[in-house]
């Protein structure tokens, strides 16, 4: 796995999952100008808007006493098929092992809430409607970590999974017991599938692929097979 550190500039290290130092992870939704592995190698990462999320995660991790952190877009080489497959099959456990998980909500603004004199905008309402709750990949990123903190577009801390429990339940439809860490095996296959029903992914196969950790199975990735074939293979593994 790749990990990042940030002290004036971003550095990248490679290590095995077994030997990884304590690290934080960032959960987010992708925008049009994300930083990828090649950008870090080329030294062009800081010219992209997505670099602000790297700085945010690095600075927040440092505040929590963590030197290393992980973001999917620039810690997984999506052009390397074997690396992508290995990462997707292990991402649930990677989030489980993380010392901290930060959720960056780019469509929730605390500044706007402060400036809105009409009272029509609140960050709580924006939180419930956030795009983050509609993406396939963020389902396991919500369930797997023991420690999750939510942040606004401005980097203001909104709360954690415990203090925001009811809002998260309303936004996601996930049982509160699951949010509290009850083993997923206590929930039926049908219920776990229902958590993903209203979520979507850019690549159609990613909707079933994003459920591998939820059902504790591993599966080869075959992009181009279509949703139905991928879902059928998932059912067979379950």
C-alpha positions in Angstrom: 0.0 0.0 0.0 1.0 3.6 -0.5 0.9 6.2 2.3 1.5 9.9 2.2 3.2 12.3 4.6 3.0 16.1 4.4 5.5 18.5 5.8 5.7 21.5 3.4 5.7 19.0 0.5 4.0 15.6 0.0 6.1 12.5 0.3 5.0 9.0 -0.6 6.1 5.7 1.0 5.3 2.1 0.1 4.8 -0.6 2.7 2.9 -3.9 3.2 -0.5 -3.9 4.9 1.0 -5.8 7.7 3.9 -3.4 8.3 2.0 -0.1 7.8 2.6 2.5 10.5 -0.5 4.2 12.1 -2.3 6.2 9.5 -5.4 8.3 8.8 -7.7 7.9 5.8 -9.7 10.5 3.9 -13.2 9.7 2.6 -14.5 12.1 0.0 -16.3 12.4 -3.3 -14.2 12.9 -6.4 -14.2 16.3 -8.1 -13.1 17.3 -11.6 -9.5 18.1 -10.6 -8.2 15.3 -8.3 -4.6 14.5 -7.7 -3.5 11.1 -9.0 -0.4 8.9 -8.5 1.3 10.3 -11.6 0.8 13.9 -10.4 2.7 13.1 -7.3 5.5 11.5 -9.3 5.6 14.4 -11.8 5.6 17.1 -9.0 2.5 18.7 -10.4 0.1 17.8 -7.6 0.0 21.2 -6.0 -1.3 22.8 -9.2 -4.6 20.9 -8.9 -7.6 21.8 -6.8 -7.6 18.3 -5.3 -4.3 19.2 -3.5 -6.3 21.2 -1.0 -7.8 17.9 0.3 -4.3 16.4 0.6 -3.2 19.4 2.7 -6.3 19.2 4.8 -5.9 15.5 5.5 -2.1 15.8 6.2 -2.7 18.8 8.6 -5.6 17.1 10.4 -3.6 13.9 10.8 -0.7 15.8 12.2 -3.0 17.4 14.7 -4.0 13.9 15.8 -0.4 12.8 16.1 -0.3 10.8 12.9 2.5 11.2 10.4 0.9 9.2 7.6 -2.4 9.3 5.7 -4.1 7.7 2.7 -6.4 9.0 -0.1 -7.8 6.7 -2.7 -7.2 8.9 -5.8 -3.4 9.3 -5.2 -2.6 6.2 -3.3 -4.0 3.7 -5.8 -2.7 3.6 -9.3 -6.0 3.0 -11.1 -4.2 2.4 -14.4 -2.5 -0.7 -12.9 -5.1 -3.4 -13.0 -3.5 -5.8 -10.5 -2.9 -2.9 -8.0 -6.5 -1.7 -8.4 -7.9 -5.2 -7.9 -5.8 -5.8 -4.8 -6.8 -2.4 -3.3 -10.5 -2.8 -3.9 -10.4 -6.3 -2.3 -8.6 -4.9 0.8 -10.0 -1.4 1.1 -12.6 -2.4 3.8 -9.9 -3.8 6.1 -7.7 -0.8 5.3 -10.4 1.5 6.6 -10.9 -0.8 9.6 -7.3 -0.5 10.6 -7.0 3.2 10.2 -6.4 5.2 13.4 -8.6 8.0 12.1 -11.1 8.5 9.3 -11.9 12.0 8.1 -14.9 12.6 5.9 -14.6 15.7 3.8 -18.0 17.0 2.7 -17.4 19.4 -0.2 -21.1 20.3 -0.4 -21.6 21.2 3.3 -20.7 24.8 4.1 -20.5 26.1 7.6 -19.6 29.6 6.3 -22.8 29.7 4.2 -24.8 28.6 7.3 -23.3 31.5 9.3 -23.9 34.1 6.5 -27.5 33.0 5.7 -29.7 35.6 7.4 -32.9 33.9 6.1 -32.4 30.8 8.1 -33.2 28.7 5.1 -29.8 27.1 5.0 -28.3 24.9 7.7 -25.3 22.6 7.6 -27.5 19.9 9.1 -29.9 19.9 6.2 -27.0 20.0 3.7 -25.4 17.1 5.6 -28.5 14.9 5.1 -28.5 15.7 1.4 -24.8 15.5 0.8 -23.6 13.7 -2.3 -21.3 11.7 0.0 -24.3 9.6 1.1 -25.2 8.7 -2.5 -21.9 7.2 -3.7 -21.3 3.5 -3.7 -17.7 3.5 -2.4 -18.5 5.6 0.7 -20.8 3.0 2.1 -18.0 0.8 3.4 -16.0 3.9 4.3 -18.8 4.8 6.7 -19.2 1.4 8.2 -15.6 0.0 8.5 -13.7 2.6 10.6 -14.1 2.7 14.4 -13.3 6.4 14.4 -14.9 8.8 11.9 -15.0 12.6 12.0 -17.0 14.7 9.6 -15.7 18.1 8.2 -17.3 20.8 6.2 -16.0 22.4 2.9 -14.1 24.9 5.1 -12.5 22.2 7.2 -14.7 22.8 10.2 -15.3 19.8 12.3 -19.0 18.9 12.3 -18.9 15.9 14.7 -18.2 12.2 14.8 -20.1 9.1 14.0 -21.5 9.0 17.5 -22.6 12.6 17.9 -24.1 12.7 14.4 -25.6 9.2 14.6 -29.2 10.2 14.0 -28.3 12.5 11.1 -26.2 9.7 9.5 -29.0 7.2 10.0 -31.5 9.5 8.3 -29.2 10.3 5.4 -28.0 6.7 4.8 -30.8 4.4 5.9 -28.2 2.3 7.7 -29.3 0.7 11.0 -28.0 2.5 14.0 -26.7 -0.8 15.4 -24.5 -1.1 12.3 -23.3 2.4 12.8 -22.4 1.6 16.4 -20.2 -1.3 15.2 -22.4 -4.3 15.6 -20.8 -7.2 13.4 -22.3 -7.1 9.9 -23.0 -10.8 10.1 -25.9 -9.9 12.4 -27.6 -8.2 9.5 -29.3 -10.1 6.7 -27.9 -10.1 3.2 -31.1 -8.3 2.1 -30.7 -5.5 4.6 -27.1 -5.0 3.8 -28.0 -4.9 0.1 -30.7 -2.3 0.8 -28.0 0.1 2.2 -26.5 0.3 -1.3 -29.8 0.7 -3.2 -29.8 4.5 -3.4 -26.1 4.8 -4.1 -24.4 5.0 -7.5 -21.0 4.8 -9.1 -19.3 6.2 -12.2 -18.4 2.8 -13.5 -21.4 0.5 -13.4 -19.5 -2.6 -12.1 -18.3 -0.6 -9.1 -21.7 -0.7 -7.5 -21.3 -4.5 -6.8 -17.5 -4.3 -6.4 -17.9 -1.7 -3.6 -19.9 -4.3 -1.6 -17.1 -6.9 -1.3 -16.1 -5.7 2.2 -19.7 -5.4 3.4 -20.1 -9.2 2.7 -16.5 -10.1 3.6 -15.8 -11.7 0.2 -13.1 -11.3 -2.4 -13.6 -11.3 -6.1 -11.7 -10.6 -9.4 -12.5 -7.3 -11.1 -13.7 -7.6 -14.7 -14.5 -4.1 -15.9 -16.7 -4.3 -18.9 -18.7 -7.3 -17.7 -21.7 -5.1 -16.7 -23.6 -4.7 -13.5 -25.7 -7.9 -13.8 -22.8 -10.3 -14.3 -20.8 -8.6 -11.5 -23.8 -8.8 -9.2 -24.3 -12.4 -10.1 -20.7 -13.3 -9.3 -21.1 -11.4 -6.0 -24.1 -13.4 -5.1 -22.2 -16.6 -5.8 -19.4 -15.5 -3.5 -21.9 -14.6 -0.7 
